């Protein structure tokens, strides 16, 4: 799926379209799996978000 073209889906290219769509789905599944693992690792290790600029607990030297 390296070439990008504007083309209608018809009987001649239906199989190619299905294959390309399948590859996109597999890539998304892989990415979501990795993201889920990252979220779980962050949760398990209680990783906190960095403080935001308007947080009143941030030390502000003069």
N, C-alpha and C positions, 0 to 999 in steps of 0.2 A: 504494500500500500504506500509506495513512495511517490507515485505520480498522482498529482491532483488535476482533475479535469471535470468540466461540467458536462454531464452526460446523463440522459434519461436511463432509468432502469428498464430493461426489456428482457425478453426470453434469452437473448444472446449473452447478456452480461450478468444475468441474475446470480449465477453460481459465484462469479468473481465478487459481486457485491456481498453475498452471504459470507464468503470467506473473509473479506475485508472487515465486515461488521463483527465477525467472530473474533478476529485478531484484536480489534478495539476492545471488545468485551473482556477478553483475557488480560489485556494490559491494564484495564481498569480494575479488574478483580485483584490482580497482583498489587497494584498501588493501594487499594483499600485495605488489603490484608496487612501490608507494611504499616500503613497509618494506624490501623487498629492495634498492632503490636506496639507502636510508639506510644500511643495513648495509654495502653495498659502498663508499659514500663514507667511512664511518667506518674501514673496513679499509684503504682506499687511503691515507687520511691518517693512519693509525696513531694514531687517537684512543684515548687511554688512559682507563680508568675512574678516577673520582675516588677518592682513598684512603678507606678505611673507618676508623671511629673507633678500632678496636683495632690499627691498623697501627703497628708499632714504629718506622717511619721518619718518622712525623709529629712535627714539633717541638712540644713541649709547654712553653710558657713557664710559669715558676713564678708 
